[in-house]
Amino acid sequence: MHADDSGAATAQGPALADCLARFPCPLLAPQESVGLGPAVSWNVQGVDSLVTALELVYESDNRCQLMVKTVRSREGLDPRGLPIDTVADLLSNYLSRADVLARPDRYRSTPGNLDRAAPTDPAAHRERYRRIQHAADQATAATATVACDDAPVAGQRTDALGAGVLELPWRDGATVWCVGMPDILDRLVLRTATSQDLSRF
């Protein structure tokens, strides 16, 4: 499963292997000791044929535990049209996914209704995002250090609305965003993703 640039799920699209071949840096994944198991899905962001970000998603017990998004460096790229990640955007995406998992019947399609059962109206969607943006703006970012491939990497962590957003610098000017439950971010250890991590895709 992957999503297009709008964030909407699509039934078909490029294979993860094809996207990895066009992605200039390794993905990060949580170490086995974190206890999340394998990723259950992945998402891609890009402009035309340019892959700008790849994301691995970890879920269990109807809960979205963690989303790990590796974003390539913008150096040397035309900035026009490139996605820009913010704490509020990432928090919004995570909370939306968590809500779908927690209340699947609300979003399940039926034979007579092929659209999602509970699309929000535009005004409600804007108000929801406004609340998330306000919470992100009011939260205080704190320095956080996470081991990545056994080396300490310092980044910024922001906790709001029962979730946490962690931004870390990565190789070759890339950035890694980890969004998930605070207790998971507390014990998070990352490593370069292996073929075994990605074999199910």
mmCIF file of the C-alpha atoms, coordinates in Angstrom:
data_MODEL
# 
_entry.id   MODEL 
# 
loop_
_atom_site.group_PDB 
_atom_site.id 
_atom_site.type_symbol 
_atom_site.label_atom_id 
_atom_site.label_alt_id 
_atom_site.label_comp_id 
_atom_site.label_asym_id 
_atom_site.label_entity_id 
_atom_site.label_seq_id 
_atom_site.pdbx_PDB_ins_code 
_atom_site.Cartn_x 
_atom_site.Cartn_y 
_atom_site.Cartn_z 
_atom_site.occupancy 
_atom_site.B_iso_or_equiv 
_atom_site.pdbx_formal_charge 
_atom_site.auth_seq_id 
_atom_site.auth_comp_id 
_atom_site.auth_asym_id 
_atom_site.auth_atom_id 
_atom_site.pdbx_PDB_model_num 
ATOM 1   C CA . MET A 1 1   ? 0.000   0.000  0.000   1.00 0.00 ? 1   MET A CA 1 
ATOM 2   C CA . HIS A 1 2   ? 1.182   3.490  -0.670  1.00 0.00 ? 2   HIS A CA 1 
ATOM 3   C CA . ALA A 1 3   ? -0.262  6.969  -0.937  1.00 0.00 ? 3   ALA A CA 1 
ATOM 4   C CA . ASP A 1 4   ? -0.058  9.639  -3.557  1.00 0.00 ? 4   ASP A CA 1 
ATOM 5   C CA . ASP A 1 5   ? 1.038   13.236 -2.962  1.00 0.00 ? 5   ASP A CA 1 
ATOM 6   C CA . SER A 1 6   ? -2.375  14.174 -1.611  1.00 0.00 ? 6   SER A CA 1 
ATOM 7   C CA . GLY A 1 7   ? -2.118  11.513 1.079   1.00 0.00 ? 7   GLY A CA 1 
ATOM 8   C CA . ALA A 1 8   ? -5.001  9.496  -0.360  1.00 0.00 ? 8   ALA A CA 1 
ATOM 9   C CA . ALA A 1 9   ? -4.519  5.750  -0.518  1.00 0.00 ? 9   ALA A CA 1 
ATOM 10  C CA . THR A 1 10  ? -4.163  4.315  -3.994  1.00 0.00 ? 10  THR A CA 1 
ATOM 11  C CA . ALA A 1 11  ? -4.753  0.741  -5.082  1.00 0.00 ? 11  ALA A CA 1 
ATOM 12  C CA . GLN A 1 12  ? -1.856  0.559  -7.522  1.00 0.00 ? 12  GLN A CA 1 
ATOM 13  C CA . GLY A 1 13  ? 1.411   2.356  -7.987  1.00 0.00 ? 13  GLY A CA 1 
ATOM 14  C CA . PRO A 1 14  ? 5.161   1.923  -8.092  1.00 0.00 ? 14  PRO A CA 1 
ATOM 15  C CA . ALA A 1 15  ? 6.698   -0.925 -6.144  1.00 0.00 ? 15  ALA A CA 1 
ATOM 16  C CA . LEU A 1 16  ? 8.823   -0.037 -3.144  1.00 0.00 ? 16  LEU A CA 1 
ATOM 17  C CA . ALA A 1 17  ? 11.885  -1.493 -4.880  1.00 0.00 ? 17  ALA A CA 1 
ATOM 18  C CA . ASP A 1 18  ? 11.388  0.933  -7.783  1.00 0.00 ? 18  ASP A CA 1 
ATOM 19  C CA . CYS A 1 19  ? 11.119  3.874  -5.389  1.00 0.00 ? 19  CYS A CA 1 
ATOM 20  C CA . LEU A 1 20  ? 14.198  2.774  -3.442  1.00 0.00 ? 20  LEU A CA 1 
ATOM 21  C CA . ALA A 1 21  ? 16.187  2.644  -6.672  1.00 0.00 ? 21  ALA A CA 1 
ATOM 22  C CA . ARG A 1 22  ? 15.408  6.351  -7.179  1.00 0.00 ? 22  ARG A CA 1 
ATOM 23  C CA . PHE A 1 23  ? 16.025  7.334  -3.555  1.00 0.00 ? 23  PHE A CA 1 
ATOM 24  C CA . PRO A 1 24  ? 19.538  8.591  -2.693  1.00 0.00 ? 24  PRO A CA 1 
ATOM 25  C CA . CYS A 1 25  ? 19.837  7.606  0.975   1.00 0.00 ? 25  CYS A CA 1 
ATOM 26  C CA . PRO A 1 26  ? 19.066  4.588  3.166   1.00 0.00 ? 26  PRO A CA 1 
ATOM 27  C CA . LEU A 1 27  ? 15.801  4.338  5.055   1.00 0.00 ? 27  LEU A CA 1 
ATOM 28  C CA . LEU A 1 28  ? 15.755  4.106  8.820   1.00 0.00 ? 28  LEU A CA 1 
ATOM 29  C CA . ALA A 1 29  ? 13.699  1.537  10.717  1.00 0.00 ? 29  ALA A CA 1 
ATOM 30  C CA . PRO A 1 30  ? 13.252  0.795  14.431  1.00 0.00 ? 30  PRO A CA 1 
ATOM 31  C CA . GLN A 1 31  ? 15.509  -1.862 15.911  1.00 0.00 ? 31  GLN A CA 1 
ATOM 32  C CA . GLU A 1 32  ? 13.942  -5.158 16.907  1.00 0.00 ? 32  GLU A CA 1 
ATOM 33  C CA . SER A 1 33  ? 14.434  -4.254 20.580  1.00 0.00 ? 33  SER A CA 1 
ATOM 34  C CA . VAL A 1 34  ? 11.770  -1.539 20.252  1.00 0.00 ? 34  VAL A CA 1 
ATOM 35  C CA . GLY A 1 35  ? 9.257   -4.361 19.843  1.00 0.00 ? 35  GLY A CA 1 
ATOM 36  C CA . LEU A 1 36  ? 7.136   -3.084 16.953  1.00 0.00 ? 36  LEU A CA 1 
ATOM 37  C CA . GLY A 1 37  ? 7.571   -5.976 14.541  1.00 0.00 ? 37  GLY A CA 1 
ATOM 38  C CA . PRO A 1 38  ? 7.739   -5.416 10.776  1.00 0.00 ? 38  PRO A CA 1 
ATOM 39  C CA . ALA A 1 39  ? 6.265   -2.408 9.008   1.00 0.00 ? 39  ALA A CA 1 
ATOM 40  C CA . VAL A 1 40  ? 2.709   -3.026 7.806   1.00 0.00 ? 40  VAL A CA 1 
ATOM 41  C CA . SER A 1 41  ? 2.641   -0.466 4.993   1.00 0.00 ? 41  SER A CA 1 
ATOM 42  C CA . TRP A 1 42  ? 4.644   2.218  3.256   1.00 0.00 ? 42  TRP A CA 1 
ATOM 43  C CA . ASN A 1 43  ? 4.014   5.589  1.643   1.00 0.00 ? 43  ASN A CA 1 
ATOM 44  C CA . VAL A 1 44  ? 5.848   7.571  -1.005  1.00 0.00 ? 44  VAL A CA 1 
ATOM 45  C CA . GLN A 1 45  ? 6.003   11.309 -1.722  1.00 0.00 ? 45  GLN A CA 1 
ATOM 46  C CA . GLY A 1 46  ? 7.375   12.806 -4.858  1.00 0.00 ? 46  GLY A CA 1 
ATOM 47  C CA . VAL A 1 47  ? 7.123   15.176 -7.775  1.00 0.00 ? 47  VAL A CA 1 
ATOM 48  C CA . ASP A 1 48  ? 6.767   13.530 -11.183 1.00 0.00 ? 48  ASP A CA 1 
ATOM 49  C CA . SER A 1 49  ? 9.410   10.768 -11.220 1.00 0.00 ? 49  SER A CA 1 
ATOM 50  C CA . LEU A 1 50  ? 11.402  12.294 -8.332  1.00 0.00 ? 50  LEU A CA 1 
ATOM 51  C CA . VAL A 1 51  ? 10.996  10.390 -5.059  1.00 0.00 ? 51  VAL A CA 1 
ATOM 52  C CA . THR A 1 52  ? 11.353  12.921 -2.238  1.00 0.00 ? 52  THR A CA 1 
ATOM 53  C CA . ALA A 1 53  ? 10.359  10.817 0.791   1.00 0.00 ? 53  ALA A CA 1 
ATOM 54  C CA . LEU A 1 54  ? 9.625   7.242  1.823   1.00 0.00 ? 54  LEU A CA 1 
ATOM 55  C CA . GLU A 1 55  ? 7.739   6.297  4.965   1.00 0.00 ? 55  GLU A CA 1 
ATOM 56  C CA . LEU A 1 56  ? 7.374   3.032  6.884   1.00 0.00 ? 56  LEU A CA 1 
ATOM 57  C CA . VAL A 1 57  ? 4.292   2.535  9.077   1.00 0.00 ? 57  VAL A CA 1 
ATOM 58  C CA . TYR A 1 58  ? 4.074   0.317  12.164  1.00 0.00 ? 58  TYR A CA 1 
ATOM 59  C CA . GLU A 1 59  ? 0.739   -0.757 13.657  1.00 0.00 ? 59  GLU A CA 1 
ATOM 60  C CA . SER A 1 60  ? -0.530  -3.285 16.191  1.00 0.00 ? 60  SER A CA 1 
ATOM 61  C CA . ASP A 1 61  ? -3.682  -3.904 18.216  1.00 0.00 ? 61  ASP A CA 1 
ATOM 62  C CA . ASN A 1 62  ? -5.652  -1.384 16.136  1.00 0.00 ? 62  ASN A CA 1 
ATOM 63  C CA . ARG A 1 63  ? -3.180  1.347  17.042  1.00 0.00 ? 63  ARG A CA 1 
ATOM 64  C CA . CYS A 1 64  ? -0.796  3.293  14.869  1.00 0.00 ? 64  CYS A CA 1 
ATOM 65  C CA . GLN A 1 65  ? 2.415   2.907  16.842  1.00 0.00 ? 65  GLN A CA 1 
ATOM 66  C CA . LEU A 1 66  ? 5.009   4.692  14.726  1.00 0.00 ? 66  LEU A CA 1 
ATOM 67  C CA . MET A 1 67  ? 5.592   6.287  11.327  1.00 0.00 ? 67  MET A CA 1 
ATOM 68  C CA . VAL A 1 68  ? 9.206   6.698  10.180  1.00 0.00 ? 68  VAL A CA 1 
ATOM 69  C CA . LYS A 1 69  ? 9.629   9.059  7.222   1.00 0.00 ? 69  LYS A CA 1 
ATOM 70  C CA . THR A 1 70  ? 12.995  9.513  5.503   1.00 0.00 ? 70  THR A CA 1 
ATOM 71  C CA . VAL A 1 71  ? 13.177  12.710 3.425   1.00 0.00 ? 71  VAL A CA 1 
ATOM 72  C CA . ARG A 1 72  ? 15.938  13.253 0.901   1.00 0.00 ? 72  ARG A CA 1 
ATOM 73  C CA . SER A 1 73  ? 18.097  16.376 0.920   1.00 0.00 ? 73  SER A CA 1 
ATOM 74  C CA . ARG A 1 74  ? 16.721  19.306 -1.065  1.00 0.00 ? 74  ARG A CA 1 
ATOM 75  C CA . GLU A 1 75  ? 20.214  20.344 -2.127  1.00 0.00 ? 75  GLU A CA 1 
ATOM 76  C CA . GLY A 1 76  ? 20.471  20.677 -5.884  1.00 0.00 ? 76  GLY A CA 1 
ATOM 77  C CA . LEU A 1 77  ? 16.718  20.239 -6.398  1.00 0.00 ? 77  LEU A CA 1 
ATOM 78  C CA . ASP A 1 78  ? 14.309  22.782 -7.803  1.00 0.00 ? 78  ASP A CA 1 
ATOM 79  C CA . PRO A 1 79  ? 12.302  23.764 -4.694  1.00 0.00 ? 79  PRO A CA 1 
ATOM 80  C CA . ARG A 1 80  ? 9.164   24.486 -6.702  1.00 0.00 ? 80  ARG A CA 1 
ATOM 81  C CA . GLY A 1 81  ? 6.570   21.844 -5.972  1.00 0.00 ? 81  GLY A CA 1 
ATOM 82  C CA . LEU A 1 82  ? 8.607   19.996 -3.357  1.00 0.00 ? 82  LEU A CA 1 
ATOM 83  C CA . PRO A 1 83  ? 6.623   18.924 -0.271  1.00 0.00 ? 83  PRO A CA 1 
ATOM 84  C CA . ILE A 1 84  ? 7.444   20.762 2.953   1.00 0.00 ? 84  ILE A CA 1 
ATOM 85  C CA . ASP A 1 85  ? 7.045   18.845 6.205   1.00 0.00 ? 85  ASP A CA 1 
ATOM 86  C CA . THR A 1 86  ? 5.901   20.575 9.377   1.00 0.00 ? 86  THR A CA 1 
ATOM 87  C CA . VAL A 1 87  ? 5.202   19.238 12.856  1.00 0.00 ? 87  VAL A CA 1 
ATOM 88  C CA . ALA A 1 88  ? 1.509   20.060 12.415  1.00 0.00 ? 88  ALA A CA 1 
ATOM 89  C CA . ASP A 1 89  ? 1.250   18.261 9.063   1.00 0.00 ? 89  ASP A CA 1 
ATOM 90  C CA . LEU A 1 90  ? 2.966   15.141 10.355  1.00 0.00 ? 90  LEU A CA 1 
ATOM 91  C CA . LEU A 1 91  ? 0.900   15.165 13.534  1.00 0.00 ? 91  LEU A CA 1 
ATOM 92  C CA . SER A 1 92  ? -2.290  15.543 11.496  1.00 0.00 ? 92  SER A CA 1 
ATOM 93  C CA . ASN A 1 93  ? -1.409  12.582 9.260   1.00 0.00 ? 93  ASN A CA 1 
ATOM 94  C CA . TYR A 1 94  ? -0.564  10.408 12.247  1.00 0.00 ? 94  TYR A CA 1 
ATOM 95  C CA . LEU A 1 95  ? -3.728  11.286 14.178  1.00 0.00 ? 95  LEU A CA 1 
ATOM 96  C CA . SER A 1 96  ? -5.868  10.648 11.086  1.00 0.00 ? 96  SER A CA 1 
ATOM 97  C CA . ARG A 1 97  ? -4.355  7.202  10.632  1.00 0.00 ? 97  ARG A CA 1 
ATOM 98  C CA . ALA A 1 98  ? -4.757  6.460  14.339  1.00 0.00 ? 98  ALA A CA 1 
ATOM 99  C CA . ASP A 1 99  ? -8.437  7.428  14.147  1.00 0.00 ? 99  ASP A CA 1 
ATOM 100 C CA . VAL A 1 100 ? -9.066  5.129  11.178  1.00 0.00 ? 100 VAL A CA 1 
ATOM 101 C CA . LEU A 1 101 ? -7.499  2.220  13.065  1.00 0.00 ? 101 LEU A CA 1 
ATOM 102 C CA . ALA A 1 102 ? -9.362  2.962  16.282  1.00 0.00 ? 102 ALA A CA 1 
ATOM 103 C CA . ARG A 1 103 ? -12.749 3.380  14.559  1.00 0.00 ? 103 ARG A CA 1 
ATOM 104 C CA . PRO A 1 104 ? -12.611 1.303  11.361  1.00 0.00 ? 104 PRO A CA 1 
ATOM 105 C CA . ASP A 1 105 ? -16.401 0.984  10.988  1.00 0.00 ? 105 ASP A CA 1 
ATOM 106 C CA . ARG A 1 106 ? -16.648 4.735  10.603  1.00 0.00 ? 106 ARG A CA 1 
ATOM 107 C CA . TYR A 1 107 ? -14.465 4.606  7.499   1.00 0.00 ? 107 TYR A CA 1 
ATOM 108 C CA . ARG A 1 108 ? -15.384 1.219  6.016   1.00 0.00 ? 108 ARG A CA 1 
ATOM 109 C CA . SER A 1 109 ? -16.849 1.185  2.530   1.00 0.00 ? 109 SER A CA 1 
ATOM 110 C CA . THR A 1 110 ? -20.000 -0.783 1.806   1.00 0.00 ? 110 THR A CA 1 
ATOM 111 C CA . PRO A 1 111 ? -21.159 -2.285 -1.512  1.00 0.00 ? 111 PRO A CA 1 
ATOM 112 C CA . GLY A 1 112 ? -23.497 0.640  -2.017  1.00 0.00 ? 112 GLY A CA 1 
ATOM 113 C CA . ASN A 1 113 ? -20.951 3.244  -0.947  1.00 0.00 ? 113 ASN A CA 1 
ATOM 114 C CA . LEU A 1 114 ? -17.490 2.887  -2.433  1.00 0.00 ? 114 LEU A CA 1 
ATOM 115 C CA . ASP A 1 115 ? -16.309 6.107  -0.840  1.00 0.00 ? 115 ASP A CA 1 
ATOM 116 C CA . ARG A 1 116 ? -15.137 6.255  2.754   1.00 0.00 ? 116 ARG A CA 1 
ATOM 117 C CA . ALA A 1 117 ? -18.094 6.123  5.089   1.00 0.00 ? 117 ALA A CA 1 
ATOM 118 C CA . ALA A 1 118 ? -17.140 9.229  7.047   1.00 0.00 ? 118 ALA A CA 1 
ATOM 119 C CA . PRO A 1 119 ? -15.415 11.897 4.973   1.00 0.00 ? 119 PRO A CA 1 
ATOM 120 C CA . THR A 1 120 ? -15.260 15.128 6.932   1.00 0.00 ? 120 THR A CA 1 
ATOM 121 C CA . ASP A 1 121 ? -16.821 18.235 5.493   1.00 0.00 ? 121 ASP A CA 1 
ATOM 122 C CA . PRO A 1 122 ? -14.332 20.958 4.506   1.00 0.00 ? 122 PRO A CA 1 
ATOM 123 C CA . ALA A 1 123 ? -15.207 23.232 7.430   1.00 0.00 ? 123 ALA A CA 1 
ATOM 124 C CA . ALA A 1 124 ? -14.753 20.426 9.961   1.00 0.00 ? 124 ALA A CA 1 
ATOM 125 C CA . HIS A 1 125 ? -11.495 19.406 8.306   1.00 0.00 ? 125 HIS A CA 1 
ATOM 126 C CA . ARG A 1 126 ? -10.171 22.977 8.491   1.00 0.00 ? 126 ARG A CA 1 
ATOM 127 C CA . GLU A 1 127 ? -11.201 23.309 12.140  1.00 0.00 ? 127 GLU A CA 1 
ATOM 128 C CA . ARG A 1 128 ? -9.536  20.010 13.009  1.00 0.00 ? 128 ARG A CA 1 
ATOM 129 C CA . TYR A 1 129 ? -6.306  21.096 11.354  1.00 0.00 ? 129 TYR A CA 1 
ATOM 130 C CA . ARG A 1 130 ? -6.497  24.503 13.045  1.00 0.00 ? 130 ARG A CA 1 
ATOM 131 C CA . ARG A 1 131 ? -6.656  22.778 16.439  1.00 0.00 ? 131 ARG A CA 1 
ATOM 132 C CA . ILE A 1 132 ? -3.683  20.582 15.572  1.00 0.00 ? 132 ILE A CA 1 
ATOM 133 C CA . GLN A 1 133 ? -1.706  23.562 14.283  1.00 0.00 ? 133 GLN A CA 1 
ATOM 134 C CA . HIS A 1 134 ? -2.469  25.493 17.479  1.00 0.00 ? 134 HIS A CA 1 
ATOM 135 C CA . ALA A 1 135 ? -1.392  22.563 19.662  1.00 0.00 ? 135 ALA A CA 1 
ATOM 136 C CA . ALA A 1 136 ? 1.839   22.177 17.687  1.00 0.00 ? 136 ALA A CA 1 
ATOM 137 C CA . ASP A 1 137 ? 2.543   25.911 17.933  1.00 0.00 ? 137 ASP A CA 1 
ATOM 138 C CA . GLN A 1 138 ? 1.963   25.909 21.694  1.00 0.00 ? 138 GLN A CA 1 
ATOM 139 C CA . ALA A 1 139 ? 4.144   22.861 22.326  1.00 0.00 ? 139 ALA A CA 1 
ATOM 140 C CA . THR A 1 140 ? 7.801   23.353 23.218  1.00 0.00 ? 140 THR A CA 1 
ATOM 141 C CA . ALA A 1 141 ? 10.357  21.463 21.154  1.00 0.00 ? 141 ALA A CA 1 
ATOM 142 C CA . ALA A 1 142 ? 13.041  19.761 23.222  1.00 0.00 ? 142 ALA A CA 1 
ATOM 143 C CA . THR A 1 143 ? 16.391  18.309 22.257  1.00 0.00 ? 143 THR A CA 1 
ATOM 144 C CA . ALA A 1 144 ? 16.247  14.529 21.995  1.00 0.00 ? 144 ALA A CA 1 
ATOM 145 C CA . THR A 1 145 ? 19.010  12.067 21.206  1.00 0.00 ? 145 THR A CA 1 
ATOM 146 C CA . VAL A 1 146 ? 18.338  8.757  19.477  1.00 0.00 ? 146 VAL A CA 1 
ATOM 147 C CA . ALA A 1 147 ? 20.804  6.028  18.554  1.00 0.00 ? 147 ALA A CA 1 
ATOM 148 C CA . CYS A 1 148 ? 20.912  5.560  14.774  1.00 0.00 ? 148 CYS A CA 1 
ATOM 149 C CA . ASP A 1 149 ? 23.137  2.700  13.596  1.00 0.00 ? 149 ASP A CA 1 
ATOM 150 C CA . ASP A 1 150 ? 24.651  2.674  17.108  1.00 0.00 ? 150 ASP A CA 1 
ATOM 151 C CA . ALA A 1 151 ? 25.668  6.356  16.937  1.00 0.00 ? 151 ALA A CA 1 
ATOM 152 C CA . PRO A 1 152 ? 23.899  9.089  18.952  1.00 0.00 ? 152 PRO A CA 1 
ATOM 153 C CA . VAL A 1 153 ? 22.010  11.572 16.780  1.00 0.00 ? 153 VAL A CA 1 
ATOM 154 C CA . ALA A 1 154 ? 20.568  14.735 18.336  1.00 0.00 ? 154 ALA A CA 1 
ATOM 155 C CA . GLY A 1 155 ? 17.306  16.136 17.053  1.00 0.00 ? 155 GLY A CA 1 
ATOM 156 C CA . GLN A 1 156 ? 14.166  17.979 18.112  1.00 0.00 ? 156 GLN A CA 1 
ATOM 157 C CA . ARG A 1 157 ? 11.087  16.388 19.671  1.00 0.00 ? 157 ARG A CA 1 
ATOM 158 C CA . THR A 1 158 ? 7.662   17.980 20.024  1.00 0.00 ? 158 THR A CA 1 
ATOM 159 C CA . ASP A 1 159 ? 4.865   16.298 22.002  1.00 0.00 ? 159 ASP A CA 1 
ATOM 160 C CA . ALA A 1 160 ? 1.246   17.361 21.507  1.00 0.00 ? 160 ALA A CA 1 
ATOM 161 C CA . LEU A 1 161 ? -2.230  15.823 21.556  1.00 0.00 ? 161 LEU A CA 1 
ATOM 162 C CA . GLY A 1 162 ? -0.994  12.525 22.948  1.00 0.00 ? 162 GLY A CA 1 
ATOM 163 C CA . ALA A 1 163 ? 1.613   11.966 20.237  1.00 0.00 ? 163 ALA A CA 1 
ATOM 164 C CA . GLY A 1 164 ? 5.210   12.927 19.585  1.00 0.00 ? 164 GLY A CA 1 
ATOM 165 C CA . VAL A 1 165 ? 7.069   14.207 16.518  1.00 0.00 ? 165 VAL A CA 1 
ATOM 166 C CA . LEU A 1 166 ? 10.820  13.687 16.344  1.00 0.00 ? 166 LEU A CA 1 
ATOM 167 C CA . GLU A 1 167 ? 13.033  15.330 13.690  1.00 0.00 ? 167 GLU A CA 1 
ATOM 168 C CA . LEU A 1 168 ? 16.535  13.947 13.152  1.00 0.00 ? 168 LEU A CA 1 
ATOM 169 C CA . PRO A 1 169 ? 19.310  14.804 10.685  1.00 0.00 ? 169 PRO A CA 1 
ATOM 170 C CA . TRP A 1 170 ? 20.406  11.828 8.590   1.00 0.00 ? 170 TRP A CA 1 
ATOM 171 C CA . ARG A 1 171 ? 23.020  10.938 6.015   1.00 0.00 ? 171 ARG A CA 1 
ATOM 172 C CA . ASP A 1 172 ? 23.810  13.103 2.999   1.00 0.00 ? 172 ASP A CA 1 
ATOM 173 C CA . GLY A 1 173 ? 21.644  15.968 4.239   1.00 0.00 ? 173 GLY A CA 1 
ATOM 174 C CA . ALA A 1 174 ? 18.512  13.849 4.597   1.00 0.00 ? 174 ALA A CA 1 
ATOM 175 C CA . THR A 1 175 ? 15.989  14.264 7.419   1.00 0.00 ? 175 THR A CA 1 
ATOM 176 C CA . VAL A 1 176 ? 14.121  11.568 9.319   1.00 0.00 ? 176 VAL A CA 1 
ATOM 177 C CA . TRP A 1 177 ? 10.768  12.237 10.981  1.00 0.00 ? 177 TRP A CA 1 
ATOM 178 C CA . CYS A 1 178 ? 9.451   9.771  13.564  1.00 0.00 ? 178 CYS A CA 1 
ATOM 179 C CA . VAL A 1 179 ? 5.838   10.281 14.608  1.00 0.00 ? 179 VAL A CA 1 
ATOM 180 C CA . GLY A 1 180 ? 4.152   8.083  17.157  1.00 0.00 ? 180 GLY A CA 1 
ATOM 181 C CA . MET A 1 181 ? 3.195   7.299  20.695  1.00 0.00 ? 181 MET A CA 1 
ATOM 182 C CA . PRO A 1 182 ? 5.391   9.073  23.278  1.00 0.00 ? 182 PRO A CA 1 
ATOM 183 C CA . ASP A 1 183 ? 6.324   5.868  25.104  1.00 0.00 ? 183 ASP A CA 1 
ATOM 184 C CA . ILE A 1 184 ? 7.674   4.436  21.848  1.00 0.00 ? 184 ILE A CA 1 
ATOM 185 C CA . LEU A 1 185 ? 9.676   7.574  21.097  1.00 0.00 ? 185 LEU A CA 1 
ATOM 186 C CA . ASP A 1 186 ? 11.075  7.348  24.651  1.00 0.00 ? 186 ASP A CA 1 
ATOM 187 C CA . ARG A 1 187 ? 12.692  3.992  23.885  1.00 0.00 ? 187 ARG A CA 1 
ATOM 188 C CA . LEU A 1 188 ? 13.263  4.446  20.154  1.00 0.00 ? 188 LEU A CA 1 
ATOM 189 C CA . VAL A 1 189 ? 16.437  3.048  18.600  1.00 0.00 ? 189 VAL A CA 1 
ATOM 190 C CA . LEU A 1 190 ? 16.901  3.229  14.828  1.00 0.00 ? 190 LEU A CA 1 
ATOM 191 C CA . ARG A 1 191 ? 19.027  1.431  12.270  1.00 0.00 ? 191 ARG A CA 1 
ATOM 192 C CA . THR A 1 192 ? 19.367  1.293  8.508   1.00 0.00 ? 192 THR A CA 1 
ATOM 193 C CA . ALA A 1 193 ? 16.490  -0.718 7.072   1.00 0.00 ? 193 ALA A CA 1 
ATOM 194 C CA . THR A 1 194 ? 17.440  -4.096 5.630   1.00 0.00 ? 194 THR A CA 1 
ATOM 195 C CA . SER A 1 195 ? 15.938  -6.160 2.830   1.00 0.00 ? 195 SER A CA 1 
ATOM 196 C CA . GLN A 1 196 ? 14.242  -8.249 5.519   1.00 0.00 ? 196 GLN A CA 1 
ATOM 197 C CA . ASP A 1 197 ? 12.441  -5.157 6.825   1.00 0.00 ? 197 ASP A CA 1 
ATOM 198 C CA . LEU A 1 198 ? 11.061  -4.489 3.363   1.00 0.00 ? 198 LEU A CA 1 
ATOM 199 C CA . SER A 1 199 ? 10.553  -8.045 2.083   1.00 0.00 ? 199 SER A CA 1 
ATOM 200 C CA . ARG A 1 200 ? 6.765   -8.059 2.545   1.00 0.00 ? 200 ARG A CA 1 
ATOM 201 C CA . PHE A 1 201 ? 6.444   -5.184 0.082   1.00 0.00 ? 201 PHE A CA 1 
# 
